[in-house]
């Protein structure tokens, strides 16, 4: 069932939170930038965003009613719709911005490094909010 113009509530909520949190938004934009250089940017970005979300899920290793509900919600997200939104933002960055962010091996390695840190931190109970700089 549609929610706020998105495929469903789960898709809307993921988009909302990933754009509300600067750290997550930057990570998702990096994922989309890297997706642009692949043969199928939409599928690559959708798959990478889903993997990222599963990685930062604080309940990923739990076995409980709450982890089942979380996994069901993550499985209901329209990852292609989320990917389309981030790809549109990246494509709208403009020529001068696009030149700076043209994904290359160094930039892709940086994203992989960030994702590995998130995976490691998630296994130790550190959430995305803990990566946010203190103001």
C-alpha positions, 0 to 999 in steps of 0.5 A: 500500500502506498505511503506518502508517495512511496511504495509502502511505509517501510520504503518511506521510512528508510528514505526518511531516516537515510536522508535525515541522518547526514552520516547515513545520507553520505554513505548512501550517496557514495553507494549511488556514486559507485553504482553509476560506474557499473553496468546496471547502476540501479540494481547495483545501488539497490543491492548495495543499499540493502546490504548496507541496511542489513549490516547496520541493523542492530538486531541482525544477530538477534533471535527474537520477535523483534528481530523477526519484525525488523527483518520482515520490514527490511524485506518489504522495502522497495530497494529499487525505489530507494536506489532511484532516489539516491541515483537521482540526487547524484545525477543532479549534482552538476558537472563540477560536483560530478567531476569531483565524485566520479567513482574510481578505485580509490573512492570505491575502496573508501566506501568499502572501508567505511562499510567494513568499519560499519560491519565491525562496529555493528558486531560490537553494538555501535550504531550509525548515530555513534559515527556522527560527529559531535556538534 
